[in-house]
């Protein structure tokens, strides 16, 4: 039996040589008239491509037009990807903290690339994008939509920054995106948490099967995706807590189940005792008996996730009845965060309950609680003066 062929076997020719690399690609090389070894700037997909490259170099030598420095410069230029080609590779391979991008994050980046960055930069070789190109784009991009422009600039800066730090050889000499403050995005929506009275009216005006969902969003500060994926087995009635291990997100019409938004999102949340009767009643009447049964399924389909649009149909009239047409569903989570902060919870406790990875987000709710405390002090002074 013949021994197996080596992946690194070299094919010797009358001029040059072709080598099959462990990656499955082919590398060519030849000895020039000056006695030095020359190789192309990149490997080839097929053996025929490598042979064709050698044939072209041999013809140049025979015709006395051999100029390896010009060939290398020209071929290196061809090897530089366009911004779109590089961005698509970046998006495919991008990781944060060693993990691939979340489906919603990947979809959001693709949306920005397609709608805001590719029309200007997509066909440009990435090493030809200049500081002036970036500045000119920023001046005219997405007029009237400052938040979208800020997100797009941040993504552009990150992608170009990766290209400038590629090892062993950067694709571009420096990052041309360095407009001070351009990536700072001011929230378009200023959150005003619901008061307890408003929350009570909102819940009363929701259909029966949605009421507990709103209560948990507020009092347990749970995200929509965490609630939509919540199952009977995730609720520990004995210890009065909810074990959050998964969430569901909607990406281009498809519901995808995965870990929560952040690693810190994997957490246990204690249920306030006054909610336990509502929790037990909802489980008894509206949830299937198996541990895998969804607590808040789609209408009439016990094993299908609820769509956000289905929830909004009942949420919008309920918030209107509470006098809060500005209230978003996610604002209920903010309501719960402020309520937790008002109990005197520490920053670490707030981060643990909300599933935040950085102190900055949780600090907002402590500030809100401090503002509320100042209001209480003001009213106490009014009592003293009455």
N, C-alpha and C positions, 0 to 999 in steps of 0.2 A: 504493500500500500504506500502510495507516494506521500511524503510529508506535507502538512498544510502549508499553503503559500503565506508568506509574511505580508502583513499589511503595509510594511514600509519598503516593499520590494521596488528597486529602481530598474527602469527600462533604459538600457544604454542604446544609443543611436549613433549614426555616423556624425551627427552634430547635436550636442546637448544631451540632456537626460530628463526623464520624467519619473517622478516619485509619487507613489500612492501613500498619502498620509493616513494616520490612524483615524482622522475625522471622516475619511471617505472622499476627500477632495485631492486634487492632483497639484503637485508643485513641479515647476520646470526650472531648468538652470542650464547655463552654457558657459564655456570659457571663451572670452573675447580675444581678439587679436593682441590685446595688451597683456594676456596671460591671467587676467582676473576673472573671478566667478561672478556672473550676473544672474539675477533672479527677477521675476516680475514683482510688483508691489503686493500682489494678492495671489491666492491659489485659485484653481479652476474647478468648475463643477464636473467636467468630464475630461477624459484623457485626450480626446480629439481637440479640445480647446487648447490644452497645453501644447500639443504637437503643432497646432496652427501658429501659436505664438513663437515657438522655436523656428518654424519655417520662415516667418516674417523677419526674424532677426538674422537668419542665415542669408536671406536674399539681400538685406541691407549691407552685410559684410561683402558679399560677392559684387555688389554694384558700387562699392566704395562710398556708400552714403550712411554708413553705420554711425549713429550718434546716440549712445545709450542714455546720456543725461536728458536728451529731449524726449526719448521714448518713455523713460521713467516718469518724467514730469507730466507728460500727456496721460499716461495710464493711471498715475496716482490721482490726476484730476478726475478721470472717469470713475475712479473708485469712491470719490466723495459723494455721499448720498444727498438727495434733496432733503429739504426740511421735512416734507411729508413722509418720505421713506424712513428717515431717522426717527421721527416722532412715532410712527407706527411700531417700530422695533422697540423704542423706549416704553411705549404703553404696554406692549406685550410682556416685557421683561421687568417692568418696574415693581419694586417691593418696598414696603415700609416695615421697619423693625423685623426684617427677614421674611415677611409674609406678602403674598401677592395682593394687589389692590382689591378692595371690596368691589363687588359687581356694580353697585350704585356709583362708586367713585370712578371706576373705569368708564362707565357710561357717561358720566358727567364730563370727564376729560374729553371723550370722543366728541361729545356735543360741542364743546368749546373749540376743539380743533377744526371740526367740519364747518362750523358756522362763523368763526371769528378769526382763526389763525391761518388756515389753509388758503382762503381767498387771496391773501397777501403774500405769505411766505411759502406756501406748499410746494411750488415748482422751483424755488430757488435752491441752488447748492448751498448746503448749510454753512460752508466756509465763506460764502459771499454775502451773508447777512451782516450789515454794518450797523454801527451805532445810529447813523442817520436814518437807516431803514426802520429801525425799531422806534425811534423818536417820531418819525413821520406817521407811522402806523398808529401810534398811541394818540396822536393829536386828532385823528379822524375816526378812530374805532368806536363802534356802537354809540353814536351820539344819543345823549339823554339816558343812557343806561350805565351809570358809573360803576355799579356793583359788578355787572357782567364784564366791563372792561378791566376792572381790577383783578377779577379771577383769571381772565385770559392772559393778562400781563404776567401774573404769578406763574402760570403754567408755562408760558413762553420762556421766562427767565430760568425756571427749573430745568427745562429740556435743554436749553442752550448751555446752562451751567454743567450739565452732565456731559455734553459734547466737549466742553472745554477741559474736563478733568478725566477724560477717557485714558486708560492705561493699556499698553505702554506709551502710545502716542496720541495726544489729543487730536480730535478732528478739527477743532478751531483753536486759534492761539489764545483767545480770551472771550469772555462772555460779553456780547455787545448790549445786553439788556441791563442797564443800571440807572434807571430813572428813580430818583429818591422818592419814596413814599407811594410809588405807583401801584404797588400791590396791596396797599392798605384799603380795606373795604369797610365802609360804614354800613351797619345793618339798615336795610331798607324799611324794615318793620320794627318799630319800638314796642317791645313786649310790655303789656300792662296786665299783670295777673288778675284773674277773676277773684272777686271777694267771696267770702263764704256764702253770703246771701245770693249772689249771682250764680254761684255754683249750684246751690240748692234749686233755684228756679230752672236752671239749664237741665239738670238731671230729671226733674219732674216732668219736663216737656219732651223728654226722649221716649221713644217706644221702650217697652219693658225690657227687651233683651239687650238694649244698648246702655242701660243705666249703670250697671256694674262696670262696664268698660270705661265710662267717663269717670266714675269714682276712683277706679284704680289708676287711671291716667293722672288724676289730680293728687290723691292722697298717697299714692305709691310712686309718683313721678315716673311712670313707665311710658316708653315710646310706643307709637302705633304699631311698628313692626314686632315689638316684643309682645304686645297684647294680641295681635292677630295670629301669632304662632303659639300663644299660651295654651297648654293642654291640662286636662284634669290632673294628671300625674305631677304637674309642676307646682301644684298648690298643696302645701302641707298644712292641713287643718289643725292637726294636733299642736304644732308649734307656731301656728298663725304666721306663716311666711310663704313667700313665692320664690321659687328657685328659677332664676332667669339664666338660661343656658343657650337659647337660640332666638333668632328673630327672622322675619320674612321681609323681603324687599321686592318691589315691583320694578323690573327692568325691561323696557320695551314690550310691555304687555305680559311678561312672564313673571310669575311669583317664584322667587328663589329663597330657599331656606338655608340659613347658615348661622355662624356665630354672631353675637350682638355686634353693634357698630364698632366698639373698641374692645380690647382685651379686658379692660376694667368693667365692661358691660356684663361680664359673667359674674353674677352676684346673687345674694339672697336678700330679699327685701321683706322686712316685717310688715304685716298688715295691721293698721290701727284697729284696736279691739272693737270700736264702734261700727266698723265695716263688716265684721264677721257674720252677723245675721244675714246681710245682703249677699255675701259670698256663698254661704251655705244654701240659701234659698235659690240662688241662680244655678248652682251645681245640681241641686235636687230636681229642678223643674225644666232646665233648658240645656243641659249638657248630657251627652251620652255616658253610659256607665263605664266604658273602658278608660284606662289611664291615658290612652293616646287620643281621646276625644278632644277636639278643639273647643275651647271655652267660648270663643266668639267666632263661630263659623259664618260663611256666606249664607245668605237667606235661602232656606230650604235645602241646603246641601251641607250636611254635617261634617264632611271631611274636606271641604274646599275652603281656602282662605278667603277672608273678607277683603273686598276691593276697597281702596280708599274712597272711590266715587260713591260706593254704596253707603258708607258712613256719612259722607258729606250731605247726602240727601236728607238725612234726619238731623244732622248736627246744625246745619245752617238755620232752620226754623227755630230750633231750641235756643241757640245763642241770641237770636233776635228777640225771643220772648224774655230773655234775661237782660235785654237792653245792651248787649255787647256784640254788635254786628262786626266789630273789628277783631273779635277773638278767633284765633286759629286753634285747631285741635291740639297742636303741639304746645300751645300756650298753657294748656291744662298741666302739662309737665312742669312748666315754669311756676305755675300756681303751687304745685306740691313742693317744689324746691324752696320757694319763699316760706311756705308754712313750716317746713322742716327747719329752716334757718331761724324762724321766730321761736322755736322751742329752745334755742340756745345750742344747737348742734355745732360741734367743732368743724373746722374746714375738712379734716380727714374723714369725719363721719358723713358730711355732705357728699364728698367725693365717692365714698363707698356706697351710699344709698342711691346716688344718681348714676353711678357708673362712669364717672369722669376720670380721664387719665392725667389731667393737669389741673393745678389749683386755680388757674385763671377763670375757668368757667364757673366753678363753685363759688368763687369770690363774689361774683355778681349777685348771687342770692344773699350772701351775708351782708352786702351793701344795702340790698333792698330791705332786709330785716332791720338794719340800723336806721334806715330812713323811717320805717314804721315806728321804731322805738322813739324817734324824735317827735313824731306826731303824737304818740301817747303822752310824752312829757309835756307837749304844748297843751293838750287837753286837760291834763292834771292842773296846769297853771290856771286855766280858765275856771276850773272848779274852785280853786283857792280864792279867786277873785270874785266869785259870784256871791 
